[in-house]
Amino acid sequence: MVLYALGHNYWWSSLRRSIYSVTAVYIFSNNQVDLVADDYYKKSIAINIDKGNLKLFA
C-alpha cells in the first residue's frame, strides 16, 4: 500500500509537471517547441496508463 501511494504521488507530480511544461511552452515559445512539449505530455499520459494509475483521470 505504501509503495502504491508513493508510485501514485510520483506519477501524479510527473503529470502535473507535464501540464505546467506544456502551458509554459505554449506561452513562451514557437510552434516547433510546442510540438515537442505536446509529445512529452502524451508520453507522460501513456506512461501513467501503462502503470495502471487510471485514478489520475477519474
N, CA, C and O atoms as CSV, one atom per row, in Angstrom:
chain,resi,resn,atom,element,x,y,z
A,1,MET,N,N,0.833,-1.203,0.000
A,1,MET,CA,C,0.000,0.000,0.000
A,1,MET,C,C,0.870,1.256,0.000
A,1,MET,O,O,0.602,2.202,-0.740
A,2,VAL,N,N,1.909,1.259,0.831
A,2,VAL,CA,C,2.798,2.425,0.867
A,2,VAL,C,C,3.486,2.606,-0.486
A,2,VAL,O,O,3.594,3.722,-0.993
A,3,LEU,N,N,3.946,1.501,-1.060
A,3,LEU,CA,C,4.608,1.596,-2.366
A,3,LEU,C,C,3.638,2.123,-3.419
A,3,LEU,O,O,4.005,2.943,-4.260
A,4,TYR,N,N,2.409,1.649,-3.365
A,4,TYR,CA,C,1.423,2.140,-4.333
A,4,TYR,C,C,1.218,3.642,-4.165
A,4,TYR,O,O,1.150,4.381,-5.147
A,5,ALA,N,N,1.118,4.090,-2.904
A,5,ALA,CA,C,0.907,5.520,-2.645
A,5,ALA,C,C,2.085,6.340,-3.164
A,5,ALA,O,O,1.892,7.395,-3.768
A,6,LEU,N,N,3.306,5.855,-2.929
A,6,LEU,CA,C,4.491,6.565,-3.417
A,6,LEU,C,C,4.482,6.628,-4.935
A,6,LEU,O,O,4.775,7.670,-5.521
A,7,GLY,N,N,4.141,5.502,-5.579
A,7,GLY,CA,C,4.084,5.476,-7.035
A,7,GLY,C,C,3.024,6.423,-7.547
A,7,GLY,O,O,3.235,7.146,-8.521
A,8,HIS,N,N,1.887,6.415,-6.885
A,8,HIS,CA,C,0.779,7.289,-7.292
A,8,HIS,C,C,1.198,8.753,-7.201
A,8,HIS,O,O,0.960,9.533,-8.124
A,9,ASN,N,N,1.821,9.121,-6.085
A,9,ASN,CA,C,2.269,10.508,-5.916
A,9,ASN,C,C,3.314,10.876,-6.957
A,9,ASN,O,O,3.293,11.975,-7.511
A,10,TYR,N,N,4.231,9.946,-7.219
A,10,TYR,CA,C,5.284,10.215,-8.197
A,10,TYR,C,C,4.679,10.489,-9.573
A,10,TYR,O,O,5.032,11.475,-10.221
A,11,TRP,N,N,3.775,9.624,-10.020
A,11,TRP,CA,C,3.213,9.801,-11.364
A,11,TRP,C,C,2.304,11.010,-11.422
A,11,TRP,O,O,2.230,11.683,-12.450
A,12,TRP,N,N,1.614,11.294,-10.335
A,12,TRP,CA,C,0.739,12.469,-10.310
A,12,TRP,C,C,1.567,13.742,-10.427
A,12,TRP,O,O,1.188,14.651,-11.165
A,13,SER,N,N,2.707,13.830,-9.704
A,13,SER,CA,C,3.543,15.031,-9.829
A,13,SER,C,C,4.138,15.101,-11.222
A,13,SER,O,O,4.284,16.186,-11.785
A,14,SER,N,N,4.478,13.957,-11.779
A,14,SER,CA,C,5.033,13.927,-13.131
A,14,SER,C,C,4.008,14.477,-14.119
A,14,SER,O,O,4.343,15.261,-15.007
A,15,LEU,N,N,2.766,14.059,-13.954
A,15,LEU,CA,C,1.711,14.534,-14.858
A,15,LEU,C,C,1.492,16.032,-14.684
A,15,LEU,O,O,1.344,16.760,-15.665
A,16,ARG,N,N,1.473,16.486,-13.444
A,16,ARG,CA,C,1.299,17.924,-13.193
A,16,ARG,C,C,2.431,18.725,-13.809
A,16,ARG,O,O,2.202,19.764,-14.429
A,17,ARG,N,N,3.679,18.229,-13.633
A,17,ARG,CA,C,4.829,18.916,-14.239
A,17,ARG,C,C,4.673,18.979,-15.747
A,17,ARG,O,O,4.996,19.994,-16.364
A,18,SER,N,N,4.183,17.911,-16.341
A,18,SER,CA,C,3.981,17.887,-17.791
A,18,SER,C,C,2.994,18.967,-18.208
A,18,SER,O,O,3.211,19.681,-19.186
A,19,ILE,N,N,1.910,19.076,-17.454
A,19,ILE,CA,C,0.892,20.075,-17.783
A,19,ILE,C,C,1.476,21.476,-17.667
A,19,ILE,O,O,1.239,22.321,-18.531
A,20,TYR,N,N,2.239,21.728,-16.603
A,20,TYR,CA,C,2.861,23.043,-16.437
A,20,TYR,C,C,3.833,23.321,-17.581
A,20,TYR,O,O,3.885,24.434,-18.104
A,21,SER,N,N,4.605,22.298,-17.967
A,21,SER,CA,C,5.570,22.468,-19.058
A,21,SER,C,C,4.860,22.835,-20.348
A,21,SER,O,O,5.266,23.765,-21.045
A,22,VAL,N,N,3.809,22.110,-20.662
A,22,VAL,CA,C,3.066,22.383,-21.894
A,22,VAL,C,C,2.523,23.800,-21.869
A,22,VAL,O,O,2.627,24.526,-22.858
A,23,THR,N,N,1.942,24.197,-20.742
A,23,THR,CA,C,1.383,25.549,-20.627
A,23,THR,C,C,2.467,26.599,-20.836
A,23,THR,O,O,2.279,27.547,-21.598
A,24,ALA,N,N,3.595,26.432,-20.166
A,24,ALA,CA,C,4.686,27.399,-20.289
A,24,ALA,C,C,5.200,27.450,-21.720
A,24,ALA,O,O,5.482,28.523,-22.254
A,25,VAL,N,N,5.318,26.283,-22.331
A,25,VAL,CA,C,5.840,26.229,-23.699
A,25,VAL,C,C,4.893,26.938,-24.663
A,25,VAL,O,O,5.341,27.681,-25.537
A,26,TYR,N,N,3.609,26.718,-24.514
A,26,TYR,CA,C,2.662,27.394,-25.409
A,26,TYR,C,C,2.747,28.904,-25.247
A,26,TYR,O,O,2.610,29.644,-26.221
A,27,ILE,N,N,2.970,29.354,-24.040
A,27,ILE,CA,C,3.015,30.798,-23.808
A,27,ILE,C,C,4.323,31.395,-24.322
A,27,ILE,O,O,4.309,32.467,-24.926
A,28,PHE,N,N,5.454,30.723,-24.096
A,28,PHE,CA,C,6.750,31.374,-24.301
A,28,PHE,C,C,7.528,30.968,-25.539
A,28,PHE,O,O,8.605,31.515,-25.778
A,29,SER,N,N,7.026,30.020,-26.345
A,29,SER,CA,C,7.918,29.564,-27.407
A,29,SER,C,C,7.229,29.395,-28.750
A,29,SER,O,O,6.043,29.687,-28.903
A,30,ASN,N,N,8.006,28.912,-29.728
A,30,ASN,CA,C,7.475,28.783,-31.087
A,30,ASN,C,C,6.805,27.424,-31.305
A,30,ASN,O,O,6.818,26.564,-30.425
A,31,ASN,N,N,6.227,27.249,-32.479
A,31,ASN,CA,C,5.416,26.063,-32.758
A,31,ASN,C,C,6.202,24.761,-32.674
A,31,ASN,O,O,5.677,23.749,-32.211
A,32,GLN,N,N,7.445,24.779,-33.114
A,32,GLN,CA,C,8.216,23.537,-33.098
A,32,GLN,C,C,8.398,23.033,-31.673
A,32,GLN,O,O,8.253,21.838,-31.417
A,33,VAL,N,N,8.715,23.926,-30.744
A,33,VAL,CA,C,8.889,23.516,-29.347
A,33,VAL,C,C,7.539,23.094,-28.761
A,33,VAL,O,O,7.481,22.179,-27.939
A,34,ASP,N,N,6.459,23.753,-29.177
A,34,ASP,CA,C,5.127,23.348,-28.726
A,34,ASP,C,C,4.895,21.873,-29.045
A,34,ASP,O,O,4.394,21.120,-28.210
A,35,LEU,N,N,5.261,21.472,-30.254
A,35,LEU,CA,C,5.034,20.087,-30.654
A,35,LEU,C,C,5.861,19.125,-29.814
A,35,LEU,O,O,5.391,18.044,-29.459
A,36,VAL,N,N,7.078,19.513,-29.498
A,36,VAL,CA,C,7.934,18.666,-28.656
A,36,VAL,C,C,7.302,18.496,-27.273
A,36,VAL,O,O,7.235,17.384,-26.749
A,37,ALA,N,N,6.844,19.593,-26.691
A,37,ALA,CA,C,6.237,19.531,-25.358
A,37,ALA,C,C,4.960,18.702,-25.404
A,37,ALA,O,O,4.694,17.917,-24.493
A,38,ASP,N,N,4.172,18.872,-26.456
A,38,ASP,CA,C,2.930,18.127,-26.583
A,38,ASP,C,C,3.230,16.628,-26.663
A,38,ASP,O,O,2.511,15.816,-26.082
A,39,ASP,N,N,4.274,16.274,-27.371
A,39,ASP,CA,C,4.685,14.879,-27.486
A,39,ASP,C,C,5.086,14.341,-26.116
A,39,ASP,O,O,4.734,13.216,-25.763
A,40,TYR,N,N,5.823,15.142,-25.343
A,40,TYR,CA,C,6.227,14.744,-23.994
A,40,TYR,C,C,4.995,14.518,-23.124
A,40,TYR,O,O,4.931,13.553,-22.362
A,41,TYR,N,N,4.027,15.408,-23.242
A,41,TYR,CA,C,2.801,15.320,-22.466
A,41,TYR,C,C,2.050,14.031,-22.797
A,41,TYR,O,O,1.582,13.333,-21.898
A,42,LYS,N,N,1.937,13.720,-24.085
A,42,LYS,CA,C,1.243,12.486,-24.478
A,42,LYS,C,C,1.975,11.260,-23.965
A,42,LYS,O,O,1.342,10.298,-23.531
A,43,LYS,N,N,3.297,11.282,-24.009
A,43,LYS,CA,C,4.065,10.144,-23.491
A,43,LYS,C,C,3.835,9.986,-21.996
A,43,LYS,O,O,3.735,8.864,-21.500
A,44,SER,N,N,3.750,11.090,-21.280
A,44,SER,CA,C,3.516,11.035,-19.841
A,44,SER,C,C,2.163,10.387,-19.555
A,44,SER,O,O,2.047,9.559,-18.652
A,45,ILE,N,N,1.139,10.765,-20.327
A,45,ILE,CA,C,-0.189,10.157,-20.178
A,45,ILE,C,C,-0.087,8.654,-20.433
A,45,ILE,O,O,-0.636,7.851,-19.678
A,46,ALA,N,N,0.620,8.280,-21.500
A,46,ALA,CA,C,0.754,6.867,-21.850
A,46,ALA,C,C,1.457,6.100,-20.727
A,46,ALA,O,O,1.061,4.982,-20.396
A,47,ILE,N,N,2.489,6.694,-20.147
A,47,ILE,CA,C,3.213,6.056,-19.045
A,47,ILE,C,C,2.268,5.846,-17.861
A,47,ILE,O,O,2.280,4.785,-17.237
A,48,ASN,N,N,1.458,6.847,-17.554
A,48,ASN,CA,C,0.521,6.714,-16.440
A,48,ASN,C,C,-0.461,5.579,-16.688
A,48,ASN,O,O,-0.766,4.814,-15.772
A,49,ILE,N,N,-0.957,5.461,-17.906
A,49,ILE,CA,C,-1.901,4.387,-18.217
A,49,ILE,C,C,-1.189,3.038,-18.113
A,49,ILE,O,O,-1.750,2.082,-17.577
A,50,ASP,N,N,0.042,2.956,-18.623
A,50,ASP,CA,C,0.804,1.713,-18.553
A,50,ASP,C,C,1.019,1.274,-17.112
A,50,ASP,O,O,0.994,0.080,-16.810
A,51,LYS,N,N,1.231,2.240,-16.224
A,51,LYS,CA,C,1.479,1.911,-14.827
A,51,LYS,C,C,0.192,1.545,-14.096
A,51,LYS,O,O,0.233,1.091,-12.953
A,52,GLY,N,N,-0.950,1.743,-14.751
A,52,GLY,CA,C,-2.210,1.355,-14.154
A,52,GLY,C,C,-2.790,2.396,-13.211
A,52,GLY,O,O,-3.700,2.087,-12.442
A,53,ASN,N,N,-2.282,3.622,-13.252
A,53,ASN,CA,C,-2.800,4.656,-12.362
A,53,ASN,C,C,-3.972,5.388,-13.012
A,53,ASN,O,O,-3.940,6.606,-13.187
A,54,LEU,N,N,-4.998,4.633,-13.361
A,54,LEU,CA,C,-6.135,5.232,-14.055
A,54,LEU,C,C,-6.918,6.184,-13.165
A,54,LEU,O,O,-7.713,6.988,-13.651
A,55,LYS,N,N,-6.687,6.089,-11.848
A,55,LYS,CA,C,-7.337,7.002,-10.904
A,55,LYS,C,C,-7.059,8.465,-11.257
A,55,LYS,O,O,-7.880,9.344,-10.996
A,56,LEU,N,N,-5.894,8.711,-11.851
A,56,LEU,CA,C,-5.497,10.080,-12.167
A,56,LEU,C,C,-6.507,10.754,-13.082
A,56,LEU,O,O,-6.623,11.979,-13.096
A,57,PHE,N,N,-7.240,9.943,-13.852
A,57,PHE,CA,C,-8.139,10.521,-14.840
A,57,PHE,C,C,-9.595,10.440,-14.414
A,57,PHE,O,O,-10.490,10.795,-15.181
A,58,ALA,N,N,-9.834,9.975,-13.196
A,58,ALA,CA,C,-11.222,9.791,-12.746
A,58,ALA,C,C,-11.803,11.118,-12.255
A,58,ALA,O,O,-12.960,11.167,-11.836
